[in-house]
Amino acid sequence: MNFPADYEVPKVWQWNQANGGEFANINRPVAGPTHDKELPVGQHPLQLYSLATPNGVKVTVMLEELLALGHRGAEYDAWLINIREGDQFGSGFVAVNPNSKIPALMDRSTAEPTRVFESGSILLYLAEKFGAFLPRDHAKRAECLSWLFWQMGSAPYLGGGFGHFYAYAPMKIEYCIDRFTMEVKRQLDVLDRRLADHEYLAGDEYTIADIAVWPWYGGVIADNSYNAAEFLDGASYTNVLRWQKKIADRPAVQRGRRVNRIVGPEELQVRERHDASDIS
Ligand SMILES: N[C@@H](CCC(=O)N[C@@H](CS)C(=O)NCC(=O)O)C(=O)O
Protein backbone atom coordinates (compact mmCIF):
# COMPACT_ATOMS: atom_id res chain seq x y z
CA MET A 1 0.00 0.00 0.00
CA ASN A 2 1.39 3.44 -0.90
CA PHE A 3 0.72 6.34 1.50
CA PRO A 4 0.42 9.99 0.44
CA ALA A 5 3.20 11.78 2.32
CA ASP A 6 3.26 15.22 3.94
CA TYR A 7 -0.42 15.73 4.71
CA GLU A 8 -1.44 16.71 8.18
CA VAL A 9 -5.14 17.12 8.80
CA PRO A 10 -5.67 20.73 9.96
CA LYS A 11 -8.04 21.67 12.79
CA VAL A 12 -10.38 23.51 10.45
CA TRP A 13 -10.48 22.70 6.76
CA GLN A 14 -9.49 25.56 4.42
CA TRP A 15 -10.40 25.72 0.74
CA ASN A 16 -7.26 25.27 -1.37
CA GLN A 17 -8.40 26.34 -4.81
CA ALA A 18 -5.25 25.06 -6.47
CA ASN A 19 -5.49 21.48 -5.24
CA GLY A 20 -5.35 20.18 -8.80
CA GLY A 21 -7.59 17.48 -10.19
CA GLU A 22 -9.84 17.44 -13.19
CA PHE A 23 -12.62 19.60 -11.73
CA ALA A 24 -10.60 21.92 -9.46
CA ASN A 25 -11.66 24.97 -11.44
CA ILE A 26 -15.40 24.36 -10.92
CA ASN A 27 -15.61 22.73 -7.50
CA ARG A 28 -16.57 25.08 -4.64
CA PRO A 29 -17.52 24.52 -1.00
CA VAL A 30 -20.48 26.93 -1.22
CA ALA A 31 -23.79 26.90 -3.11
CA GLY A 32 -25.63 29.61 -5.03
CA PRO A 33 -25.03 31.42 -8.33
CA THR A 34 -21.70 32.91 -9.33
CA HIS A 35 -23.09 35.08 -12.11
CA ASP A 36 -26.31 36.36 -13.65
CA LYS A 37 -27.49 34.42 -16.68
CA GLU A 38 -31.02 33.74 -17.78
CA LEU A 39 -31.81 30.36 -19.31
CA PRO A 40 -33.09 30.19 -22.89
CA VAL A 41 -36.66 28.96 -23.43
CA GLY A 42 -37.76 27.15 -26.58
CA GLN A 43 -41.10 26.22 -28.14
CA HIS A 44 -41.83 22.90 -26.47
CA PRO A 45 -43.65 22.05 -23.22
CA LEU A 46 -40.52 20.56 -21.69
CA GLN A 47 -37.28 22.51 -21.36
CA LEU A 48 -34.27 20.43 -20.42
CA TYR A 49 -30.96 21.96 -19.28
CA SER A 50 -28.34 19.26 -19.38
CA LEU A 51 -25.21 17.57 -20.69
CA ALA A 52 -24.74 13.99 -21.94
CA THR A 53 -23.12 12.59 -18.79
CA PRO A 54 -24.65 9.38 -17.40
CA ASN A 55 -27.05 11.48 -15.29
CA GLY A 56 -27.99 13.64 -18.25
CA VAL A 57 -28.43 10.69 -20.61
CA LYS A 58 -31.05 9.14 -18.32
CA VAL A 59 -33.42 12.01 -19.07
CA THR A 60 -32.82 12.32 -22.82
CA VAL A 61 -33.28 8.54 -23.18
CA MET A 62 -36.54 8.78 -21.22
CA LEU A 63 -37.81 11.64 -23.40
CA GLU A 64 -36.88 9.81 -26.60
CA GLU A 65 -38.59 6.66 -25.31
CA LEU A 66 -41.76 8.65 -24.54
CA LEU A 67 -41.70 10.22 -28.00
CA ALA A 68 -41.18 6.76 -29.54
CA LEU A 69 -44.34 5.63 -27.71
CA GLY A 70 -46.22 8.51 -29.35
CA HIS A 71 -46.45 10.95 -26.40
CA ARG A 72 -46.41 14.26 -28.26
CA GLY A 73 -46.45 16.11 -24.93
CA ALA A 74 -42.92 14.86 -24.34
CA GLU A 75 -41.54 17.13 -27.08
CA TYR A 76 -38.59 18.95 -25.63
CA ASP A 77 -35.88 21.50 -26.12
CA ALA A 78 -32.54 20.30 -24.75
CA TRP A 79 -30.19 23.17 -23.96
CA LEU A 80 -26.53 22.59 -23.32
CA ILE A 81 -25.16 23.27 -19.85
CA ASN A 82 -21.40 23.00 -20.04
CA ILE A 83 -20.41 22.10 -16.48
CA ARG A 84 -16.70 22.49 -17.21
CA GLU A 85 -17.35 26.12 -18.04
CA GLY A 86 -19.46 26.77 -14.95
CA ASP A 87 -22.87 27.12 -16.67
CA GLN A 88 -24.44 25.30 -13.71
CA PHE A 89 -23.68 28.32 -11.52
CA GLY A 90 -25.63 30.83 -13.64
CA SER A 91 -28.58 32.44 -11.81
CA GLY A 92 -31.17 30.99 -14.22
CA PHE A 93 -29.88 27.45 -13.81
CA VAL A 94 -29.66 27.74 -10.03
CA ALA A 95 -33.31 28.85 -10.01
CA VAL A 96 -34.22 25.53 -11.65
CA ASN A 97 -31.77 23.45 -9.62
CA PRO A 98 -30.46 25.00 -6.38
CA ASN A 99 -27.96 22.13 -6.28
CA SER A 100 -26.19 23.39 -9.47
CA LYS A 101 -26.00 20.02 -11.20
CA ILE A 102 -27.37 18.78 -14.47
CA PRO A 103 -29.93 17.54 -15.43
CA ALA A 104 -32.67 20.08 -14.65
CA LEU A 105 -36.12 20.24 -16.21
CA MET A 106 -38.79 22.92 -16.52
CA ASP A 107 -42.26 21.68 -17.37
CA ARG A 108 -43.98 24.66 -18.96
CA SER A 109 -47.16 22.73 -19.75
CA THR A 110 -48.44 23.24 -16.20
CA ALA A 111 -50.42 26.35 -15.10
CA GLU A 112 -47.27 27.64 -13.42
CA PRO A 113 -44.00 26.20 -14.79
CA THR A 114 -42.87 23.25 -12.66
CA ARG A 115 -39.18 22.83 -11.92
CA VAL A 116 -37.79 19.33 -11.41
CA PHE A 117 -34.23 18.49 -10.43
CA GLU A 118 -32.36 15.28 -9.57
CA SER A 119 -32.34 12.77 -12.42
CA GLY A 120 -34.29 10.14 -10.45
CA SER A 121 -36.96 12.67 -9.59
CA ILE A 122 -37.16 13.77 -13.25
CA LEU A 123 -37.61 10.15 -14.40
CA LEU A 124 -40.35 9.55 -11.86
CA TYR A 125 -42.04 12.87 -12.72
CA LEU A 126 -42.10 12.02 -16.43
CA ALA A 127 -43.17 8.42 -15.82
CA GLU A 128 -46.13 9.61 -13.74
CA LYS A 129 -47.00 12.46 -16.10
CA PHE A 130 -47.20 10.17 -19.12
CA GLY A 131 -48.13 6.90 -17.42
CA ALA A 132 -45.20 5.04 -18.95
CA PHE A 133 -42.14 2.99 -17.91
CA LEU A 134 -43.46 2.67 -14.35
CA PRO A 135 -45.45 -0.52 -13.70
CA ARG A 136 -49.02 -0.13 -12.44
CA ASP A 137 -48.98 -3.43 -10.59
CA HIS A 138 -48.25 -2.74 -6.90
CA ALA A 139 -45.40 -5.20 -6.41
CA LYS A 140 -43.72 -4.43 -9.74
CA ARG A 141 -43.94 -0.70 -9.10
CA ALA A 142 -42.30 -1.16 -5.69
CA GLU A 143 -39.53 -3.22 -7.30
CA CYS A 144 -39.02 -0.58 -9.98
CA LEU A 145 -38.77 2.24 -7.44
CA SER A 146 -36.42 0.20 -5.27
CA TRP A 147 -33.97 -0.18 -8.17
CA LEU A 148 -34.41 3.45 -9.16
CA PHE A 149 -33.49 4.62 -5.67
CA TRP A 150 -30.75 1.97 -5.47
CA GLN A 151 -29.16 3.68 -8.46
CA MET A 152 -29.47 7.14 -6.95
CA GLY A 153 -27.77 5.99 -3.76
CA SER A 154 -25.18 3.73 -5.38
CA ALA A 155 -23.91 5.61 -8.42
CA PRO A 156 -22.00 8.27 -6.44
CA TYR A 157 -19.69 5.44 -5.34
CA LEU A 158 -19.13 4.62 -8.99
CA GLY A 159 -18.81 8.19 -10.27
CA GLY A 160 -17.68 10.39 -7.39
CA GLY A 161 -15.68 7.62 -5.72
CA PHE A 162 -14.29 5.08 -8.16
CA GLY A 163 -14.35 7.22 -11.31
CA HIS A 164 -12.81 10.18 -9.55
CA PHE A 165 -9.92 8.36 -7.94
CA TYR A 166 -9.30 5.94 -10.83
CA ALA A 167 -9.49 8.43 -13.69
CA TYR A 168 -9.44 12.04 -12.53
CA ALA A 169 -7.46 12.48 -9.30
CA PRO A 170 -4.07 14.17 -9.81
CA MET A 171 -2.37 11.21 -8.04
CA LYS A 172 -3.16 7.49 -7.87
CA ILE A 173 -3.97 6.60 -4.27
CA GLU A 174 -4.14 2.85 -3.78
CA TYR A 175 -6.30 3.08 -0.66
CA CYS A 176 -9.00 5.14 -2.41
CA ILE A 177 -8.95 3.10 -5.62
CA ASP A 178 -9.17 -0.15 -3.63
CA ARG A 179 -12.00 1.09 -1.45
CA PHE A 180 -14.20 2.24 -4.31
CA THR A 181 -13.30 -0.61 -6.68
CA MET A 182 -14.41 -3.06 -4.02
CA GLU A 183 -17.76 -1.32 -3.66
CA VAL A 184 -18.33 -0.91 -7.41
CA LYS A 185 -17.58 -4.59 -8.05
CA ARG A 186 -19.97 -5.52 -5.28
CA GLN A 187 -22.64 -3.33 -6.89
CA LEU A 188 -22.00 -4.92 -10.30
CA ASP A 189 -22.44 -8.30 -8.66
CA VAL A 190 -25.74 -7.15 -7.12
CA LEU A 191 -26.95 -6.29 -10.62
CA ASP A 192 -25.53 -9.44 -12.18
CA ARG A 193 -27.38 -11.66 -9.70
CA ARG A 194 -30.64 -9.78 -10.21
CA LEU A 195 -30.32 -9.93 -14.01
CA ALA A 196 -29.43 -13.64 -13.95
CA ASP A 197 -33.11 -14.51 -13.64
CA HIS A 198 -34.87 -11.31 -14.68
CA GLU A 199 -34.88 -9.73 -18.09
CA TYR A 200 -34.98 -6.22 -16.66
CA LEU A 201 -34.38 -4.81 -13.20
CA ALA A 202 -38.03 -4.57 -12.20
CA GLY A 203 -38.85 -7.95 -13.77
CA ASP A 204 -40.14 -8.56 -17.28
CA GLU A 205 -40.77 -4.89 -18.12
CA TYR A 206 -38.31 -2.20 -19.25
CA THR A 207 -38.77 0.68 -16.78
CA ILE A 208 -37.25 3.89 -15.44
CA ALA A 209 -35.08 1.66 -13.22
CA ASP A 210 -33.28 0.36 -16.33
CA ILE A 211 -33.12 3.86 -17.79
CA ALA A 212 -31.44 5.10 -14.60
CA VAL A 213 -28.99 2.25 -14.07
CA TRP A 214 -27.96 1.63 -17.69
CA PRO A 215 -25.85 4.75 -18.37
CA TRP A 216 -23.79 4.17 -15.20
CA TYR A 217 -23.30 0.43 -14.75
CA GLY A 218 -23.95 -0.55 -18.36
CA GLY A 219 -21.68 2.31 -19.38
CA VAL A 220 -18.71 1.35 -17.25
CA ILE A 221 -18.60 -2.30 -18.35
CA ALA A 222 -19.19 -1.37 -22.01
CA ASP A 223 -16.14 0.89 -21.60
CA ASN A 224 -18.04 4.12 -22.16
CA SER A 225 -16.73 5.68 -18.98
CA TYR A 226 -13.36 5.94 -17.18
CA ASN A 227 -11.65 3.42 -19.49
CA ALA A 228 -12.11 0.92 -16.70
CA ALA A 229 -13.90 -2.10 -18.22
CA GLU A 230 -10.74 -4.23 -18.17
CA PHE A 231 -9.68 -3.05 -14.70
CA LEU A 232 -13.11 -4.00 -13.31
CA ASP A 233 -13.16 -7.26 -15.28
CA GLY A 234 -16.40 -6.08 -16.89
CA ALA A 235 -16.57 -9.17 -19.11
CA SER A 236 -17.26 -11.35 -16.07
CA TYR A 237 -20.64 -9.68 -15.41
CA THR A 238 -22.31 -11.63 -18.19
CA ASN A 239 -25.90 -10.91 -17.18
CA VAL A 240 -25.26 -7.19 -16.91
CA LEU A 241 -23.57 -7.29 -20.32
CA ARG A 242 -26.55 -9.09 -21.89
CA TRP A 243 -28.91 -6.46 -20.44
CA GLN A 244 -26.55 -3.62 -21.40
CA LYS A 245 -26.49 -4.71 -25.06
CA LYS A 246 -30.24 -5.19 -25.24
CA ILE A 247 -30.87 -1.66 -23.99
CA ALA A 248 -28.09 -0.18 -26.15
CA ASP A 249 -29.89 -1.58 -29.22
CA ARG A 250 -33.08 0.40 -28.57
CA PRO A 251 -33.43 3.18 -31.16
CA ALA A 252 -34.66 5.67 -28.53
CA VAL A 253 -31.60 4.94 -26.41
CA GLN A 254 -29.34 5.52 -29.38
CA ARG A 255 -31.06 8.84 -30.00
CA GLY A 256 -31.11 9.94 -26.37
CA ARG A 257 -27.40 9.24 -25.90
CA ARG A 258 -26.49 11.77 -28.53
CA VAL A 259 -28.39 14.73 -27.13
CA ASN A 260 -26.25 17.39 -25.38
CA ARG A 261 -23.15 15.35 -26.22
CA ILE A 262 -20.00 17.40 -26.65
CA VAL A 263 -17.35 14.68 -26.64
CA GLY A 264 -16.57 11.68 -28.85
CA PRO A 265 -17.14 11.34 -32.59
CA GLU A 266 -18.42 14.59 -34.07
CA GLU A 267 -21.17 12.83 -36.06
CA LEU A 268 -22.71 11.50 -32.82
CA GLN A 269 -22.86 14.88 -31.10
CA VAL A 270 -26.18 16.72 -30.97
CA ARG A 271 -25.22 19.69 -28.80
CA GLU A 272 -28.78 21.01 -28.60
CA ARG A 273 -32.04 19.35 -29.54
CA HIS A 274 -35.10 21.37 -30.51
CA ASP A 275 -36.71 19.06 -33.06
CA ALA A 276 -36.67 15.36 -33.88
CA SER A 277 -34.81 16.21 -37.09
CA ASP A 278 -31.84 17.51 -35.05
CA ILE A 279 -30.96 13.84 -34.43
CA SER A 280 -30.33 12.50 -37.90
N1 LIG B 1 -27.85 13.28 -7.92
C1 LIG B 1 -27.79 14.14 -9.07
C2 LIG B 1 -26.34 14.20 -9.53
C3 LIG B 1 -26.17 15.11 -10.71
C4 LIG B 1 -24.70 15.33 -11.01
O1 LIG B 1 -23.81 14.92 -10.27
N2 LIG B 1 -24.46 16.02 -12.13
C5 LIG B 1 -23.09 16.33 -12.51
C6 LIG B 1 -22.81 15.82 -13.91
S1 LIG B 1 -23.09 14.08 -14.02
C7 LIG B 1 -22.88 17.83 -12.50
O2 LIG B 1 -23.74 18.57 -12.95
N3 LIG B 1 -21.75 18.29 -12.00
C8 LIG B 1 -21.42 19.68 -11.99
C9 LIG B 1 -20.82 20.11 -10.70
O3 LIG B 1 -20.63 19.27 -9.80
O4 LIG B 1 -20.51 21.30 -10.57
C10 LIG B 1 -28.69 13.62 -10.17
O5 LIG B 1 -28.80 12.40 -10.30
O6 LIG B 1 -29.29 14.43 -10.90
The ligand as an SDF file (V2000), in Angstrom:
LIG
                    3D

 20 19  0  0  0  0  0  0  0  0999 V2000
  -27.8510   13.2760   -7.9230 N   0  0  0  0  0  0  0  0  0  0  0  0
  -27.7880   14.1400   -9.0660 C   0  0  0  0  0  0  0  0  0  0  0  0
  -26.3410   14.2020   -9.5270 C   0  0  0  0  0  0  0  0  0  0  0  0
  -26.1670   15.1060  -10.7140 C   0  0  0  0  0  0  0  0  0  0  0  0
  -24.7040   15.3350  -11.0060 C   0  0  0  0  0  0  0  0  0  0  0  0
  -23.8100   14.9200  -10.2720 O   0  0  0  0  0  0  0  0  0  0  0  0
  -24.4580   16.0190  -12.1310 N   0  0  0  0  0  0  0  0  0  0  0  0
  -23.0930   16.3250  -12.5110 C   0  0  0  0  0  0  0  0  0  0  0  0
  -22.8110   15.8250  -13.9150 C   0  0  0  0  0  0  0  0  0  0  0  0
  -23.0900   14.0830  -14.0180 S   0  0  0  0  0  0  0  0  0  0  0  0
  -22.8830   17.8320  -12.5020 C   0  0  0  0  0  0  0  0  0  0  0  0
  -23.7410   18.5720  -12.9450 O   0  0  0  0  0  0  0  0  0  0  0  0
  -21.7490   18.2920  -12.0030 N   0  0  0  0  0  0  0  0  0  0  0  0
  -21.4220   19.6820  -11.9860 C   0  0  0  0  0  0  0  0  0  0  0  0
  -20.8170   20.1130  -10.7040 C   0  0  0  0  0  0  0  0  0  0  0  0
  -20.6340   19.2700   -9.7990 O   0  0  0  0  0  0  0  0  0  0  0  0
  -20.5140   21.3030  -10.5680 O   0  0  0  0  0  0  0  0  0  0  0  0
  -28.6910   13.6190  -10.1710 C   0  0  0  0  0  0  0  0  0  0  0  0
  -28.8010   12.4040  -10.2990 O   0  0  0  0  0  0  0  0  0  0  0  0
  -29.2910   14.4280  -10.8980 O   0  0  0  0  0  0  0  0  0  0  0  0
  1  2  1  0
  2  3  1  0
  2 18  1  0
  3  4  1  0
  4  5  1  0
  5  6  2  0
  5  7  1  0
  7  8  1  0
  8  9  1  0
  8 11  1  0
  9 10  1  0
 11 12  2  0
 11 13  1  0
 13 14  1  0
 14 15  1  0
 15 16  2  0
 15 17  1  0
 18 19  2  0
 18 20  1  0
M  END
$$$$
